[in-house]
C-alpha cells in the first residue's frame, strides 16, 4: 500500500524553463541536525522537490514547511546527528 509520487520537469537539453522562459535549476543540499529546526539553503526556493530525514521522505505541511524564500523549517524534532537532505528548484 505504498504511495509513490513521480515528479517530472520537462526540459530541453537538460535545461528547465518556467512558463515565462526563466531558467530553473535543481540542487540538493545536505545538513546534519544539531538542535535548530530551521535550515537556510543557498538559493531562493522556487519549488521543493523533496525533504528527507535519514533517507525517509517528509511531506510538506506535516514534516516540514517553507518558512522563507531560502528557509525550510522541520515540524518535528529528529534525533541529533540525523542527515537532512533538501532538494529544490531555484
N, C-alpha and C positions, 0 to 999 in steps of 0.2 A: 504493500500500500504506500510505497514511497511516491512522492511528488517530485518530478524532475522538471526544471524550468530551463528552457533553451532560449538564450537571447542572441539575436542576430543583428549585426550592424552592417548593412551593405556598404561597400565602398569600391573604389576603383583603384587598382594598383596599390593596395594597402593603405589608401588614404580614405578617411571617413569625413564626409561633409554634412553639415546640418541643412535644414530646409532653406537657409539663406545663402548657402555656399561657403559658410565659415568652416575652417579646418577644425576637426575634433581629434584629439589624441587620447591614447589609452596609457595608463600607468598603474603599477602596483607598488604600494608602499607597505613596509612591514614594521611593526613595533613590538616591543616586549612590555607587557603590563607590569607596572610597578605599584602605582596607587591611584593615579589620575584616570578618571573615566573619559576624559576629553583628549582627542587626538587631532593634532593640526597637521594637515597634509600640505604638500608643496605648491599645489596649483588650485585655482578656483574650480570647484566641482561643478561639472555640467550634469552628470548623471552617475550615480553609484551603480557599479556592476555587481559588486559583492563585498560583504564584510564577513570574515571568518575568524573564529577564535579556536586556536589549536586544530584547524582544518575543518571545523564544523560551521556551516553557513548560518548566518544570523538574518533575521527578517526585519526590514525597516519598520519602525513603529513598535516592535516587540523587543528586538535585541539591540537596536541602535537607532539613533535619529541623526539627521543632518542638522546641525545647530548653528552653522555659519557657512559662509561661502567656501571656507577652507577647513571646516571643522566637523568631525564626527564625534558624537557622544554615545558611549555604551549605556544601556539601560539596566544592565545587571553588572555584578562585580565578579569578574573571573578570578581564578587563582593567580597569585603573584608569580610572575615568570611565564605566564601564558603568552603565546605568539598571536598577535593580531595582524591580519592581512586585510588591507583595504585596496580594492581595485575600482578604478573610476575613470570616467571620460572627463576631459577638460578642454 
